[in-house]
Amino acid sequence: MTAPVTIESIRLRQVNLPPKVVRTDAIQSFVTQETLLLTLRCSDGVEGTGYAYTIGTGGSSVMALLHDHLAPRLLGRNPLHVEAIWKDLFFHTHATAVGAITSLALACVDTALWDWRARRQDLPLWQLLGGAQSRVPVYTTEGGWLHLGADELVAQTLAAQAQGFRGAKIKVGRPHVSEDVARLSAVREAVGPGFDIMVDANQGFNRPEALRRAAAFAGLDLAWLEEPMAAEDVSGHRQLRGQTAIPVAVGESMYHLSQFREYLERGACSIVQPDVARIGGITPWIKVAHLAEGFGVPVCPHFLMELHVSLCAAVPNAAWVEYIPQLDDITTSRIRVEGGYAWPPETPGLGIAWDWPVIEKRQLVDTTLNQ
């Protein structure tokens, strides 16, 4: 009888990546992308690498949680037991869950396990997980930031339209509603009716202001209004959804399947946007997608396009991939975008080709735990 495969070592690395452009929204600026990498090596000689990120704070805390508490529990485990490992690690960190630090750490582990599993079976991740669609419509968030004026927004969005993107995201949350309306109206007039405009408030409004802004945006044919209020305000989102025809999108600031379930059960959203890093990995992300499918709700994930393109291709209700390059500095692979669609990679595993020599030069943390 063949001995089961076991996890023999865990390597943890951190690389900080500055954003290519100034990124501002209604509540914050994107300062530094702390990229957290976990590579597990198994007794079959196959490795799997997973990752997560922050936008400038908390990376060292995630690395400490992995090094001190989670990685030691992986050593000697069978990497095929993805569900068992996720549940064990989640309950081991029960006192710090549900929350971002724990979810990001879980995501590093879980995405590495799925990378190993797909590589072991010589399959692209999206095919291993179901292969529901071979391409997914793509919109861009490379521009549209809150500090930009109408002229800059128009120029950026017209450029995106000329490049073949099917939509673009514009940040909202200027001090007065009239400023947001003027910026969005200029973009809509420039791109015409056949181009989708997504707007994102980044939780910047209270209930009365969210209702006011949604009413003011009513004639602009928006694809969705994203995170209009604090993610914890489920009833506020339900109230808003009942009073506007604009689809209400939520999810990037949720960290567990149960939070999505509450929104869906209460009819408080039109679109869900799970972030594979912030929800704790591929295992819970797929569950959210299928849960949303049961409610007839599309999935349009947040950020992490290099991984989300595969997850979107895996499920039937993924409607959009968000284009915002995140890993160009430390990878040699690039997401394929043609004719307004993003195409999942055909290489085994996550489909991300890490540039290890560059990572070794730039890494701030590099530590290995062995069995």
Secondary structure as UniProt FT lines:
FT   STRAND          7..17
FT   STRAND          33..42
FT   TURN            43..44
FT   STRAND          47..54
FT   HELIX           59..65
FT   HELIX           66..70
FT   HELIX           71..74
FT   TURN            75..76
FT   TURN            79..80
FT   HELIX           82..92
FT   HELIX           94..96
FT   HELIX           100..120
FT   TURN            121..122
FT   HELIX           125..128
FT   TURN            129..130
FT   STRAND          136..140
FT   TURN            146..147
FT   HELIX           150..162
FT   TURN            163..164
FT   STRAND          167..171
FT   HELIX           177..191
FT   TURN            193..194
FT   STRAND          196..200
FT   TURN            202..203
FT   HELIX           207..216
FT   HELIX           218..220
FT   STRAND          224..226
FT   TURN            231..232
FT   HELIX           234..243
FT   STRAND          248..250
FT   TURN            252..253
FT   HELIX           257..265
FT   TURN            266..267
FT   STRAND          271..272
FT   TURN            276..280
FT   HELIX           282..294
FT   TURN            295..296
FT   HELIX           305..314
FT   TURN            316..317
FT   STRAND          321..323
FT   HELIX           328..330
FT   STRAND          336..338
FT   TURN            339..340
FT   STRAND          341..343
FT   HELIX           356..362
FT   STRAND          365..370
//
